[in-house]
Amino acid sequence: MNVVLLGPQGSGKGTQAELLVNKYGFNYVEIGNILRSIAASDNQYATLVKEAMNKGEKVPDELTRLIVWDHILKAEKTKGFLFDGYPRSLAQYEHLQDMLMKFGQKINKVIYIWISDEEAIRRLSARRVCKKCGNIYNLITNPPPSENKCECGGELYQRDDDQIEAIKKRLEWGRTIEVKEKAAAEGCLLEVNGERPINEIHQEIVARLGGK
């Protein structure tokens, strides 16, 4: 089974993805973390990716597709894939279908976790990251043990792409209306309310994936 997990920034995709990967053993392709890793490396595309992300802009499609293709090629295909935050456009969706078809597979389900823009901004602007160990906290849902300090003692900071103006830009270009419409037409769209407790959301997703 191959699943696409979509939703606004801050919708809890990462948390739900982790739960689904643990349950089903999917290959996990989380485009946001992959791009951040590239931005922090000496990769030839690091500067391009970093500049786009810091401005809340979209990384060029061609580069994103190459990254996803590389992960598909290297993975054990029989485990299935969970794509988190990709594809975001109809072109990306069709390209991903083409990639999977090369191995006799397809996108089986598209799960869209929805929250309001106001809730997304509230959650994301409260996110803090440890400079020392990389731990991620949220001042609202998962506060640090002490003000501006990680449990390891490291100082916390707010990422550039979690500033309010950058968040608003990401929410705008991150809309996935065409992907949702395509998935609905193909009969594989599952829409889930993300403004509920984590376990309640997970249980609904599992039930709608077949309950196994």
N, CA, C and O of each residue as an XYZ file, in Angstrom:
848
protein
N       0.843     -1.194      0.000
C       0.000      0.000      0.000
C       0.882      1.249      0.000
O       1.854      1.329      0.750
N       0.538      2.215     -0.840
C       1.248      3.484     -0.913
C       0.281      4.604     -0.536
O      -0.798      4.731     -1.114
N       0.686      5.409      0.441
C      -0.187      6.427      1.001
C       0.473      7.798      0.888
O       1.667      7.950      1.144
N      -0.325      8.793      0.500
C       0.109     10.189      0.500
C      -0.580     10.876      1.669
O      -1.798     10.781      1.822
N       0.201     11.568      2.496
C      -0.334     12.276      3.651
C      -0.162     13.779      3.433
O       0.958     14.283      3.349
N      -1.283     14.479      3.344
C      -1.262     15.914      3.068
C      -1.999     16.687      4.145
O      -2.735     16.117      4.950
N      -1.789     17.995      4.144
C      -2.465     18.884      5.074
C      -1.627     20.127      5.252
O      -0.448     20.128      4.897
N      -2.205     21.192      5.795
C      -1.457     22.431      6.012
C      -0.279     22.209      6.948
O      -0.282     21.268      7.742
N       0.726     23.071      6.857
C       1.797     23.071      7.838
C       1.171     23.193      9.221
O       0.283     24.020      9.429
N       1.625     22.378     10.165
C       1.097     22.436     11.513
C      -0.116     21.567     11.758
O      -0.683     21.580     12.850
N      -0.524     20.804     10.741
C      -1.729     19.972     10.887
C      -1.480     18.689     11.665
O      -2.421     17.959     11.976
N      -0.213     18.406     11.985
C       0.103     17.179     12.718
C       0.453     16.013     11.813
O       0.429     14.860     12.244
N       0.782     16.310     10.544
C       1.139     15.243      9.597
C       2.303     14.402     10.110
O       2.286     13.173     10.027
N       3.325     15.094     10.648
C       4.511     14.373     11.098
C       4.211     13.372     12.191
O       4.722     12.252     12.175
N       3.383     13.772     13.142
C       3.000     12.880     14.237
C       2.207     11.690     13.720
O       2.479     10.549     14.094
N       1.228     11.950     12.862
C       0.426     10.865     12.299
C       1.264      9.965     11.406
O       1.067      8.750     11.384
N       2.203     10.558     10.669
C       3.087      9.762      9.806
C       3.917      8.789     10.632
O       4.066      7.623     10.267
N       4.458      9.275     11.745
C       5.270      8.415     12.617
C       4.451      7.237     13.134
O       4.931      6.104     13.166
N       3.218      7.511     13.537
C       2.346      6.439     14.030
C       2.036      5.425     12.935
O       2.011      4.221     13.191
N       1.800      5.905     11.716
C       1.483      5.006     10.601
C       2.696      4.184     10.169
O       2.567      3.001      9.853
N       3.868      4.808     10.155
C       5.094      4.084      9.804
C       5.359      2.977     10.825
O       5.729      1.862     10.457
N       5.167      3.288     12.107
C       5.372      2.279     13.151
C       4.380      1.125     13.021
O       4.725     -0.027     13.287
N       3.152      1.433     12.611
C       2.122      0.401     12.512
C       2.277     -0.455     11.262
O       2.159     -1.679     11.325
N       2.542      0.188     10.124
C       2.537     -0.527      8.842
C       3.933     -0.813      8.266
O       4.064     -1.608      7.336
N       4.965     -0.177      8.808
C       6.317     -0.421      8.309
C       6.629      0.221      6.970
O       7.496     -0.257      6.238
N       5.925      1.305      6.641
C       6.145      1.990      5.370
C       7.573      2.520      5.232
O       8.232      2.813      6.229
N       8.047      2.640      3.979
C       9.168      3.520      3.672
C       8.646      4.947      3.844
O       7.595      5.295      3.306
N       9.368      5.757      4.581
C       8.886      7.102      4.900
C       9.629      8.152      4.085
O      10.847      8.293      4.200
N       8.889      8.882      3.263
C       9.479      9.957      2.452
C       8.856     11.268      2.929
O       7.752     11.627      2.519
N       9.579     11.978      3.801
C       9.085     13.230      4.380
C       9.862     14.380      3.749
O      10.995     14.665      4.136
N       9.245     15.025      2.785
C       9.971     15.966      1.940
C      10.501     17.169      2.713
O      11.566     17.688      2.378
N       9.782     17.625      3.739
C      10.238     18.781      4.506
C      11.562     18.532      5.196
O      12.483     19.341      5.080
N      11.673     17.406      5.924
C      12.918     17.077      6.621
C      14.052     16.799      5.638
O      15.204     17.150      5.893
N      13.721     16.170      4.519
C      14.736     15.881      3.505
C      15.322     17.180      2.969
O      16.539     17.312      2.842
N      14.449     18.145      2.653
C      14.916     19.432      2.123
C      15.708     20.201      3.172
O      16.709     20.835      2.837
N      15.283     20.158      4.436
C      16.031     20.845      5.492
C      17.411     20.228      5.665
O      18.386     20.932      5.929
N      17.490     18.893      5.514
C      18.783     18.215      5.615
C      19.719     18.657      4.483
O      20.910     18.880      4.699
N      19.166     18.777      3.286
C      19.955     19.248      2.149
C      20.423     20.679      2.386
O      21.576     21.014      2.113
N      19.517     21.529      2.900
C      19.846     22.942      3.138
C      20.984     23.094      4.139
O      21.744     24.060      4.068
N      21.110     22.155      5.069
C      22.130     22.234      6.108
C      23.425     21.521      5.720
O      24.371     21.476      6.506
N      23.466     20.963      4.501
C      24.614     20.182      4.065
C      25.486     20.972      3.086
O      25.263     22.158      2.843
N      26.490     20.275      2.529
C      27.319     20.889      1.488
C      26.885     20.412      0.105
O      27.640     20.501     -0.863
N      25.654     19.905      0.031
C      25.081     19.490     -1.249
C      25.083     20.658     -2.233
O      24.958     21.816     -1.834
N      25.225     20.343     -3.522
C      25.293     21.397     -4.539
C      24.005     22.231     -4.602
O      24.021     23.359     -5.094
N      22.897     21.680     -4.107
C      21.631     22.392     -4.147
C      21.294     23.064     -2.813
O      20.210     23.628     -2.668
N      22.211     23.010     -1.834
C      21.922     23.487     -0.489
C      21.500     24.958     -0.452
O      20.516     25.304      0.202
N      22.227     25.809     -1.140
C      21.919     27.243     -1.108
C      20.558     27.527     -1.706
O      19.783     28.303     -1.145
N      20.254     26.909     -2.842
C      18.962     27.097     -3.510
C      17.811     26.687     -2.602
O      16.818     27.403     -2.474
N      17.959     25.517     -1.972
C      16.904     24.998     -1.102
C      16.743     25.884      0.130
O      15.621     26.206      0.521
N      17.852     26.274      0.737
C      17.806     27.084      1.957
C      17.154     28.432      1.709
O      16.319     28.874      2.499
N      17.524     29.082      0.630
C      16.956     30.393      0.321
C      15.445     30.309      0.104
O      14.693     31.154      0.591
N      15.008     29.289     -0.628
C      13.579     29.119     -0.887
C      12.817     28.865      0.406
O      11.765     29.462      0.632
N      13.335     27.987      1.253
C      12.641     27.635      2.480
C      12.587     28.797      3.464
O      11.564     29.013      4.113
N      13.676     29.544      3.579
C      13.709     30.677      4.508
C      12.730     31.780      4.105
O      12.253     32.539      4.949
N      12.438     31.859      2.815
C      11.485     32.857      2.327
C      10.054     32.327      2.318
O       9.114     33.054      1.997
N       9.899     31.048      2.675
C       8.576     30.440      2.629
C       8.134     30.148      1.209
O       6.938     30.036      0.937
N       9.105     30.024      0.289
C       8.782     29.792     -1.116
C       8.945     28.315     -1.471
O       9.517     27.532     -0.712
N       8.435     27.966     -2.622
C       8.458     26.579     -3.079
C       9.809     26.226     -3.702
O      10.334     26.966     -4.534
N      10.363     25.085     -3.288
C      11.578     24.566     -3.924
C      11.200     24.109     -5.338
O      10.151     23.488     -5.510
N      12.025     24.398     -6.355
C      11.677     24.040     -7.734
C      11.236     22.581     -7.892
O      11.843     21.666     -7.335
N      10.169     22.394     -8.661
C       9.596     21.062     -8.880
C      10.620     20.046     -9.362
O      10.657     18.911     -8.887
N      11.447     20.464    -10.304
C      12.406     19.537    -10.911
C      13.318     18.923     -9.850
O      13.607     17.726     -9.877
N      13.764     19.761     -8.920
C      14.658     19.282     -7.863
C      13.911     18.370     -6.896
O      14.426     17.323     -6.503
N      12.708     18.760     -6.516
C      11.925     17.944     -5.587
C      11.637     16.568     -6.181
O      11.707     15.559     -5.479
N      11.319     16.529     -7.454
C      11.035     15.244     -8.113
C      12.260     14.339     -8.118
O      12.146     13.135     -7.887
N      13.430     14.914     -8.380
C      14.669     14.128     -8.380
C      14.923     13.521     -7.003
O      15.347     12.370     -6.893
N      14.663     14.293     -5.964
C      14.884     13.825     -4.595
C      13.941     12.668     -4.274
O      14.366     11.655     -3.720
N      12.664     12.817     -4.621
C      11.681     11.764     -4.362
C      12.026     10.499     -5.148
O      11.970      9.394     -4.608
N      12.380     10.663     -6.413
C      12.754      9.524     -7.260
C      13.935      8.766     -6.666
O      13.956      7.536     -6.674
N      14.916      9.501     -6.153
C      16.098      8.877     -5.553
C      15.699      8.024     -4.355
O      16.239      6.935     -4.164
N      14.759      8.510     -3.549
C      14.318      7.748     -2.383
C      13.531      6.499     -2.794
O      13.662      5.450     -2.163
N      12.721      6.608     -3.841
C      11.971      5.448     -4.318
C      12.920      4.378     -4.845
O      12.747      3.194     -4.556
N      13.916      4.792     -5.613
C      14.871      3.848     -6.195
C      15.608      3.045     -5.121
O      15.835      1.847     -5.285
N      15.975      3.701     -4.034
C      16.803      3.075     -3.009
C      16.004      2.226     -2.018
O      16.585      1.446     -1.264
N      14.684      2.373     -2.017
C      13.850      1.722     -0.990
C      13.434      0.307     -1.379
O      13.462     -0.064     -2.552
N      13.048     -0.471     -0.375
C      12.479     -1.800     -0.576
C      11.006     -1.615     -0.931
O      10.193     -1.267     -0.074
N      10.669     -1.849     -2.197
C       9.336     -1.493     -2.710
C       8.207     -2.294     -2.074
O       7.079     -1.803     -2.018
N       8.465     -3.501     -1.596
C       7.394     -4.334     -1.063
C       6.831     -3.792      0.256
O       5.744     -4.196      0.670
N       7.549     -2.894      0.914
C       7.091     -2.320      2.178
C       6.043     -1.233      1.974
O       5.334     -0.867      2.911
N       5.943     -0.719      0.756
C       5.036      0.392      0.506
C       5.640      1.705      0.969
O       6.644      1.720      1.680
N       5.023      2.808      0.562
C       5.553      4.130      0.881
C       4.516      4.986      1.586
O       3.314      4.880      1.342
N       5.015      5.833      2.464
C       4.208      6.920      3.017
C       4.891      8.222      2.606
O       5.997      8.521      3.056
N       4.226      8.991      1.750
C       4.747     10.269      1.285
C       4.105     11.379      2.111
O       2.890     11.573      2.070
N       4.923     12.097      2.851
C       4.447     13.131      3.762
C       4.725     14.512      3.156
O       5.879     14.922      3.025
N       3.641     15.229      2.785
C       3.809     16.577      2.242
C       4.137     16.630      0.762
O       4.447     17.698      0.234
N       4.076     15.512      0.099
C       4.332     15.429     -1.347
C       3.451     14.317     -1.908
O       3.364     13.242     -1.316
N       2.794     14.565     -3.048
C       2.853     15.725     -3.948
C       1.889     16.835     -3.518
O       0.882     16.577     -2.858
N       2.215     18.075     -3.903
C       1.382     19.223     -3.565
C       0.674     19.818     -4.781
O      -0.211     20.660     -4.630
N       1.051     19.392     -5.964
C       0.414     19.910     -7.182
C      -0.032     18.739     -8.047
O       0.410     17.606     -7.856
N      -0.917     19.029     -9.005
C      -1.391     17.976     -9.899
C      -0.239     17.395    -10.702
O      -0.175     16.182    -10.904
N       0.674     18.246    -11.164
C       1.829     17.762    -11.927
C       2.678     16.823    -11.084
O       3.123     15.786    -11.576
N       2.909     17.173     -9.812
C       3.682     16.307     -8.929
C       2.952     14.991     -8.675
O       3.577     13.932     -8.618
N       1.638     15.059     -8.525
C       0.829     13.857     -8.291
C       0.945     12.899     -9.468
O       1.170     11.703     -9.285
N       0.789     13.428    -10.672
C       0.865     12.583    -11.866
C       2.274     12.034    -12.058
O       2.453     10.899    -12.501
N       3.267     12.845    -11.721
C       4.646     12.378    -11.855
C       4.928     11.256    -10.858
O       5.613     10.289    -11.191
N       4.403     11.379     -9.632
C       4.586     10.325     -8.635
C       3.894      9.043     -9.077
O       4.443      7.953     -8.918
N       2.688      9.167     -9.632
C       2.006      7.983    -10.162
C       2.860      7.305    -11.232
O       2.971      6.079    -11.260
N       3.461      8.107    -12.111
C       4.322      7.555    -13.166
C       5.520      6.826    -12.575
O       5.900      5.758    -13.055
N       6.121      7.406    -11.523
C       7.285      6.782    -10.885
C       6.903      5.434    -10.282
O       7.620      4.448    -10.449
N       5.770      5.398     -9.582
C       5.342      4.158     -8.944
C       4.941      3.099     -9.972
O       5.152      1.906     -9.754
N       4.362      3.540    -11.093
C       3.953      2.607    -12.146
C       5.133      1.850    -12.721
O       4.964      0.735    -13.215
N       6.322      2.427    -12.670
C       7.519      1.735    -13.173
C       7.807      0.467    -12.376
O       8.531     -0.417    -12.835
N       7.229      0.388    -11.176
C       7.413     -0.791    -10.323
C       6.095     -1.538    -10.130
O       5.959     -2.344     -9.210
N       5.127     -1.264    -11.005
C       3.839     -1.948    -10.939
C       2.991     -1.529     -9.760
O       2.156     -2.305     -9.297
N       3.190     -0.295     -9.253
C       2.444      0.173     -8.088
C       1.711      1.472     -8.415
O       1.834      2.015     -9.513
N       0.946      1.957     -7.437
C       0.197      3.203     -7.606
C      -0.034      3.841     -6.242
O       0.279      3.246     -5.211
N      -0.582      5.055     -6.240
C      -1.023      5.692     -5.003
C      -2.362      5.065     -4.617
O      -3.333      5.157     -5.369
N      -2.412      4.435     -3.455
C      -3.640      3.762     -3.029
C      -4.580      4.669     -2.246
O      -5.798      4.610     -2.415
N      -4.005      5.511     -1.387
C      -4.826      6.416     -0.583
C      -4.143      7.773     -0.444
O      -2.921      7.859     -0.328
N      -4.953      8.829     -0.459
C      -4.484     10.181     -0.163
C      -5.243     10.647      1.071
O      -6.460     10.830      1.031
N      -4.519     10.837      2.162
C      -5.129     11.272      3.419
C      -4.868     12.769      3.575
O      -3.720     13.213      3.563
N      -5.944     13.538      3.722
C      -5.798     14.984      3.915
C      -6.260     15.339      5.319
O      -7.433     15.183      5.659
N      -5.314     15.824      6.137
C      -5.625     16.258      7.497
C      -5.850     17.766      7.460
O      -4.921     18.522      7.178
N      -7.060     18.204      7.738
C      -7.347     19.628      7.604
C      -7.416     20.340      8.953
O      -7.938     19.811      9.935
N      -6.873     21.556      8.966
C      -7.040     22.495     10.077
C      -7.190     23.880      9.450
O      -6.856     24.071      8.281
N      -7.684     24.833     10.209
C      -7.847     26.187      9.695
C      -6.493     26.885      9.572
O      -5.531     26.494     10.232
N      -6.417     27.912      8.732
C      -5.192     28.699      8.608
C      -4.809     29.314      9.950
O      -3.630     29.359     10.304
N      -5.807     29.785     10.695
C      -5.547     30.416     11.988
C      -4.888     29.429     12.951
O      -3.961     29.785     13.678
N      -5.372     28.197     12.950
C      -4.804     27.179     13.831
C      -3.396     26.801     13.374
O      -2.513     26.578     14.202
N      -3.186     26.729     12.059
C      -1.860     26.406     11.538
C      -0.842     27.462     11.954
O       0.257     27.124     12.394
N      -1.200     28.736     11.818
C      -0.292     29.828     12.198
C      -0.022     29.790     13.699
O       1.114     29.983     14.133
N      -1.055     29.544     14.483
C      -0.890     29.482     15.931
C       0.090     28.376     16.338
O       0.960     28.582     17.185
N      -0.066     27.213     15.727
C       0.796     26.077     16.074
C       2.233     26.284     15.599
O       3.177     26.060     16.358
N       2.398     26.708     14.353
C       3.737     26.802     13.772
C       4.566     27.930     14.381
O       5.769     27.775     14.592
N       3.934     29.050     14.661
C       4.681     30.165     15.229
C       5.120     29.877     16.664
O       5.947     30.602     17.216
N       4.574     28.824     17.268
C       4.952     28.427     18.627
C       6.038     27.350     18.626
O       6.449     26.894     19.693
N       6.503     26.945     17.464
C       7.502     25.868     17.390
C       8.905     26.407     17.688
O       9.276     27.485     17.223
N       9.679     25.646     18.468
C      11.049     26.015     18.817
C      11.958     24.792     18.649
O      11.543     23.658     18.888
N      13.199     25.044     18.236
C      14.153     23.969     17.957
C      15.410     24.175     18.796
O      15.860     25.307     18.974
N      15.975     23.093     19.307
C      17.198     23.168     20.109
C      18.420     23.313     19.208
O      18.610     22.524     18.282
N      19.246     24.318     19.478
C      20.462     24.542     18.695
C      21.485     23.428     18.907
O      22.327     23.180     18.045
N      21.407     22.765     20.048
C      22.416     21.769     20.411
C      22.095     20.370     19.893
O      22.938     19.731     19.263
N      20.866     19.889     20.159
C      20.537     18.495     19.812
C      19.460     18.359     18.739
O      19.227     17.264     18.227
N      18.800     19.471     18.396
C      17.800     19.416     17.339
C      16.400     19.046     17.806
O      15.489     18.946     16.983
N      16.204     18.840     19.108
C      14.863     18.548     19.631
C      13.885     19.645     19.224
O      14.243     20.822     19.178
N      12.639     19.248     18.928
C      11.617     20.212     18.543
C      10.540     20.275     19.620
O       9.997     19.253     20.038
N      10.245     21.483     20.055
C       9.195     21.715     21.039
C       8.110     22.601     20.432
O       8.307     23.226     19.390
N       6.970     22.641     21.101
C       5.920     23.575     20.737
C       5.434     24.231     22.021
O       5.029     23.541     22.957
N       5.471     25.543     22.069
C       5.124     26.272     23.286
C       3.681     26.009     23.715
O       3.322     26.240     24.869
N       2.848     25.521     22.777
C       1.439     25.270     23.077
C       1.200     23.806     23.431
O       0.621     23.502     24.474
N       1.646     22.900     22.563
C       1.308     21.479     22.724
C       2.405     20.636     23.366
O       2.120     19.578     23.925
N       3.654     21.090     23.294
C       4.770     20.307     23.825
C       5.860     21.255     24.328
O       6.942     21.321     23.744
N       5.580     21.990     25.409
C       6.509     23.022     25.875
C       7.816     22.442     26.407
O       7.845     21.306     26.882
N       8.904     23.223     26.329
C      10.202     22.774     26.863
C      10.159     22.738     28.387
O       9.278     23.346     28.993
N      11.108     22.027     29.017
C      11.111     21.910     30.488
C      11.339     23.240     31.199
O      10.879     23.426     32.326
N      12.046     24.168     30.550
C      12.237     25.494     31.120
C      12.254     26.516     29.988
O      12.460     26.157     28.829
N      12.043     27.760     30.312
C      11.916     28.798     29.297
C      13.164     28.893     28.418
O      14.270     29.121     28.908
N      12.965     28.714     27.112
C      14.024     28.861     26.109
C      15.181     27.888     26.287
O      16.278     28.135     25.785
N      14.949     26.770     27.006
C      16.004     25.782     27.200
C      15.470     24.376     26.924
O      14.370     24.014     27.340
N      16.292     23.590     26.202
C      15.975     22.183     25.937
C      16.322     21.349     27.155
O      17.022     21.821     28.051
N      15.842     20.113     27.198
C      16.182     19.208     28.296
C      17.670     18.895     28.324
O      18.206     18.511     29.364
N      18.350     19.058     27.167
C      19.802     18.825     27.121
C      20.582     20.068     27.555
O      21.808     20.025     27.661
N      19.876     21.171     27.806
C      20.529     22.412     28.202
C      20.775     23.372     27.055
O      21.200     24.507     27.270
N      20.508     22.919     25.833
C      20.729     23.756     24.666
C      19.721     24.887     24.558
O      18.608     24.796     25.076
N      20.126     25.963     23.874
C      19.246     27.110     23.676
C      18.249     26.822     22.556
O      18.596     26.201     21.551
N      17.019     27.275     22.736
C      15.982     27.088     21.722
C      15.891     28.312     20.825
O      16.143     29.438     21.254
N      15.524     28.067     19.565
C      15.355     29.171     18.622
C      14.162     28.889     17.711
O      13.682     27.759     17.615
N      13.700     29.942     17.050
C      12.606     29.827     16.093
C      13.191     29.815     14.689
O      13.915     30.736     14.312
N      12.885     28.784     13.916
C      13.399     28.701     12.546
C      12.857     29.849     11.708
O      11.759     30.348     11.955
N      13.639     30.263     10.712
C      13.199     31.344      9.826
C      11.882     31.006      9.149
O      11.032     31.876      8.961
N      11.712     29.726      8.778
C      10.482     29.359      8.076
C       9.296     29.183      9.018
O       8.208     28.821      8.571
N       9.489     29.436     10.329
C       8.384     29.433     11.279
C       7.990     30.846     11.705
O       7.151     31.023     12.588
N       8.601     31.852     11.071
C       8.150     33.224     11.289
C       6.779     33.385     10.625
O       6.494     32.729      9.623
N       5.940     34.248     11.177
C       4.546     34.337     10.736
C       4.410     34.629      9.239
O       3.589     34.001      8.571
N       5.195     35.566      8.698
C       5.066     35.902      7.279
C       5.460     34.731      6.382
O       4.830     34.496      5.351
N       6.508     33.995      6.777
C       6.924     32.818      6.004
C       5.865     31.723      6.082
O       5.621     31.024      5.100
N       5.238     31.573      7.242
C       4.170     30.591      7.406
C       3.011     30.902      6.465
O       2.484     30.006      5.805
N       2.617     32.168      6.404
C       1.512     32.570      5.532
C       1.813     32.249      4.076
O       0.928     31.809      3.342
N       3.064     32.468      3.650
C       3.447     32.155      2.271
C       3.382     30.656      2.019
O       2.910     30.218      0.970
N       3.864     29.858      2.994
C       3.843     28.404      2.830
C       2.419     27.879      2.756
O       2.121     26.969      1.982
N       1.547     28.457      3.563
C       0.150     28.030      3.527
C      -0.473     28.328      2.172
O      -1.310     27.567      1.688
N      -0.068     29.433      1.562
C      -0.635     29.827      0.282
C      -0.173     28.897     -0.834
O      -0.996     28.365     -1.580
N       1.178     28.692     -0.956
C       1.644     27.837     -2.048
C       1.474     26.353     -1.739
O       1.584     25.504     -2.623
N       1.201     26.053     -0.455
C       1.047     24.649     -0.081
C      -0.352     24.102     -0.264
O      -0.606     22.942      0.063
N      -1.268     24.911     -0.780
C      -2.627     24.423     -1.020
C      -2.596     23.247     -2.005
O      -1.840     23.254     -2.977
N      -3.414     22.260     -1.739
C      -3.378     21.029     -2.543
C      -4.748     20.722     -3.137
O      -5.150     19.562     -3.222
N      -5.461     21.767     -3.548
C      -6.823     21.589     -4.043
C      -6.882     20.640     -5.242
O      -7.742     19.761     -5.303
N      -5.961     20.825     -6.198
C      -5.981     19.974     -7.401
C      -5.698     18.520     -7.058
O      -6.308     17.615     -7.627
N      -4.773     18.293     -6.128
C      -4.453     16.921     -5.723
C      -5.656     16.289     -5.046
O      -5.983     15.131     -5.310
N      -6.323     17.047     -4.166
C      -7.510     16.531     -3.486
C      -8.609     16.185     -4.493
O      -9.258     15.145     -4.383
N      -8.806     17.062     -5.467
C      -9.845     16.814     -6.473
C      -9.518     15.582     -7.302
O     -10.404     14.784     -7.610
N      -8.249     15.423     -7.665
C      -7.829     14.262     -8.450
C      -8.010     12.975     -7.655
O      -8.514     11.980     -8.175
N      -7.593     13.003     -6.389
C      -7.725     11.821     -5.538
C      -9.200     11.474     -5.306
O      -9.576     10.302     -5.276
N     -10.029     12.512     -5.143
C     -11.464     12.278     -4.955
C     -12.066     11.635     -6.199
O     -12.888     10.724     -6.101
N     -11.645     12.121     -7.379
C     -12.148     11.569     -8.637
C     -11.726     10.108     -8.802
O     -12.443      9.309     -9.404
N     -10.567      9.774     -8.267
C     -10.064      8.399     -8.357
C     -10.578      7.515     -7.221
O     -10.307      6.315     -7.186
N     -11.320      8.119     -6.298
C     -11.913      7.357     -5.207
C     -10.955      6.965     -4.100
O     -11.205      5.999     -3.379
N      -9.849      7.709     -3.952
C      -8.863      7.324     -2.941
C      -8.602      8.412     -1.897
O      -7.632      8.322     -1.144
N      -9.459      9.440     -1.842
C      -9.261     10.541     -0.901
C      -9.945     10.260      0.437
O     -11.112      9.871      0.480
N      -9.199     10.463      1.532
C      -9.736     10.386      2.886
C      -9.468     11.730      3.570
O      -8.310     12.099      3.766
N     -10.516     12.459      3.932
C     -10.346     13.735      4.634
C     -10.602     13.533      6.120
O     -11.581     12.902      6.520
N      -9.691     14.088      6.937
C      -9.738     13.870      8.385
C      -9.602     15.213      9.109
O      -8.776     16.045      8.735
N     -10.405     15.414     10.130
C     -10.340     16.619     10.957
C      -9.114     16.556     11.863
O      -9.013     15.676     12.718
N      -8.180     17.494     11.675
C      -6.944     17.500     12.447
C      -6.989     18.310     13.718
O      -5.979     18.405     14.416
N      -8.130     18.901     14.046
C      -8.249     19.705     15.256
C      -8.867     18.872     16.377
O      -9.829     19.283     17.026
N      -8.282     17.677     16.588
C      -8.744     16.739     17.613
C      -7.538     16.079     18.263
O      -6.417     16.279     17.796
N      -7.729     15.289     19.339
C      -6.612     14.597     19.969
C      -5.893     13.668     18.995
O      -6.516     13.096     18.101
N      -4.594     13.523     19.170
C      -3.734     12.751     18.271
C      -4.229     11.315     18.100
O      -4.335     10.826     16.975
N      -4.532     10.639     19.209
C      -4.927      9.239     19.124
C      -6.261      9.058     18.413
O      -6.472      8.069     17.710
N      -7.159     10.019     18.601
C      -8.464      9.959     17.935
C      -8.301     10.064     16.417
O      -8.975      9.364     15.661
N      -7.402     10.943     15.984
C      -7.126     11.096     14.550
C      -6.507      9.817     14.001
O      -6.899      9.332     12.940
N      -5.536      9.274     14.736
C      -4.852      8.042     14.291
C      -5.838      6.892     14.148
O      -5.804      6.165     13.155
N      -6.710      6.724     15.126
C      -7.675      5.627     15.082
C      -8.612      5.749     13.882
O      -8.956      4.747     13.256
N      -9.022      6.973     13.564
C      -9.883      7.154     12.397
C      -9.144      6.794     11.110
O      -9.699      6.134     10.231
N      -7.881      7.235     11.006
C      -7.105      6.939      9.799
C      -6.938      5.434      9.614
O      -7.133      4.911      8.517
N      -6.575      4.740     10.698
C      -6.392      3.281     10.612
C      -7.686      2.597     10.206
O      -7.683      1.695      9.369
N      -8.787      3.027     10.798
C     -10.088      2.428     10.474
C     -10.416      2.617      8.999
O     -10.925      1.706      8.345
N     -10.122      3.804      8.481
C     -10.479      4.096      7.100
C      -9.484      3.505      6.104
O      -9.764      3.428      4.907
N      -8.316      3.086      6.608
C      -7.372      2.353      5.756
C      -7.677      0.859      5.734
O      -7.023      0.093      5.027
N      -8.655      0.462      6.497
C      -9.042     -0.955      6.498
C      -8.994     -1.583      7.870
O      -9.417     -2.724      8.057
N      -8.470     -0.828      8.841
C      -8.477     -1.315     10.217
C      -7.472     -2.377     10.548
O      -7.547     -2.985     11.616
N      -6.508     -2.625      9.639
C      -5.534     -3.707      9.904
C      -4.326     -3.164     10.638
O      -3.402     -3.916     10.948
